[in-house]
Amino acid sequence: MFATAINLTGLVVFLGLSIWLSIIDWREHRLPNRLVAAAGICALTSHFAQTVVGADSDPNLEPFIRSIVTAVVCFALFLALHLASRTKNGTGMGAGDVKLAGVLGLYLGWISIDTAVLGIAAGFLLGAVFSLSMMAFRKANHRSRVAFGPWMLIGAWLAIVLATFG
């Protein structure tokens, strides 16, 4: 029961940070380090507390370790994309997206690898649909900057909701 309250509290805090990060990224095309770090600290604290408090005798470290490994993999994947997409005029995937991917790996990996894959893929799909729609309606072109953080977060939250209630 107490572990469930810890999980719910962590998710509520992450939801608030997700909204805040999305608004900032949408307006300013940046994801502030302090907010991304706060979301990461919230995930680690919540997951650690659930691991310790939720254990009857021996803590089940599997979800905690899986979330750490998933965070590292997501960070590395997005870092590779960031390095591959850099251009002279500064467009491409931003470093904030790389850091956010690591945080999303913490939250999504805690649930399952499948949830992590779904959440990351959904973010890419949603971002692509939005960008292509903007181009189709001539509101953007291939050089336009699109905030990717909100789509990453929406994709992650869709996966979390589907895993929790689906």
N, C-alpha and C positions, 0 to 999 in steps of 0.2 A: 504494500500500500504506500509506504513512504517512498519507495523507489519510483512508483508511478507519479507521485507528486513532484519529485525531483525532475523526472523526464518532462512533465507538463510545464513546469516552471522554466526549464531550459528552452523548450520549444517556444514558449510565449515571448521570452526575451529575444530569441533568434528571430521570431516573426517581426517584432518591433525594429530590430536592427536591419532586417531585410527590407522593410518598407523605407526606412531612413536611407539606407545605401542606394536603393533603387531611385529614390527622388534625387539624391545628389548626383548619381551617375547620369540620369536622364538629363538633368539641367546643365551639369558642368563637365561631363565626360571624365569623371575621376571617381575612384573608390578610396576614400580616406583610410590610411593605414590604421589609425586608431580605432575606427569602427570595425574594420575587417579583423583586427587583432582582438577586439572585444568579443566578436562573434566566435572566434577561435577559442578564446579563453573560456567563454560560456560553454562551448561544446566539450572541451576537455574537462572542465570542472563538473559539469552535469554527468558526463559519461563515467568519470572516475567515481563520483559519489554513488551513481547507480550500481557500479561494479562492487563497491565496498558495502553499501547499505543493502542492496538487493540480495546479497549472498547469505544463505542460511548458515553454512559452515565454511566452505571453500568458495572464494570469489570466482565467478566465471569470467575469465579474462578474454575469452574469444571475441566478443563484440568490441571490446576496447582495443585489442590488438588489430582486429579487422578494420576499425575506423582509422587507426593511425596509418596502416598500410595503404588503405584507400586514399587517404589524404595525400600521402607521398606520391602515389601513382597519378592522381589527378593533378597535383602540382607539377609533376614532371611532364605530363602530357601537355598541359597548357603552357609550360615554359618552352617546350619545343615548338609549339604553335606560335608563341610570341616571338621567338627568335626567327622562325621561318617567315613570319608575316611583316617584319619590320621593313619600312620603306624610308626613303630619304626625307619625305615630307612629314614623317612622324605618324603615319596612319598604320593600322594593323592592330592586332590584339594588344591591349595594354597590360602593363605589369600588375595593375590592380586586379584584373581578371585572373591572372595567374595565382595571386595570393588568395582571392576569393574561391578559386577552384579547390585549393587545399582545404579551406574551411568547409566547403560543401562536401568534400570527401569525408571529413570527420562526421558530419551529420548523416549523410546518406550511407556511408559504410557501416555505421553503427547498426543500421536496420538490416542491410544485406548488400552483397555485391550486385545483385540484380537491381536493387533500388538505386544504387549508385550509377550503374550503367544507364538505367532509364532516366534518372534525373539529369545527368550530363547530356545525354542524347536529346532529351526534350528541350533543354536550353538551346542547343544548336538548332534544332528544328524550328522552334519558335522565333529565334533570332533571324533565321534564314527566311521564313515566311514573311516576317515583318519587313525585312530589307527588300525582298523581291516585290512585295506589295507596294512599298514606297517607290521603287523603281518603275513598276508598272503604271503607277499613277503620276509619274514624272515629278515626284516630290523629292527624289534623290537620284544620284547616279553612282557609278562604281567608285567614285572618289569621296563620296559622302561619309561622314563619321556617324556611326551608330553606336549608342551605348549598349554594350553586351551584358553588363552586370544585371540589369533588370530581367533579361531573358534567362540568364543562368539561374537567378533566384526563383523565378516563376517555375522553371522546369524542375528545380529541386523541390519546391513546395508541392507541385503536382505529384511527384514521385512519393514524397512523404505522406501526402493525403491518401494516395492510392494504396500504399503499403499499410497504412494504419486502418483505413476504413473500407478498402476495396475487396 
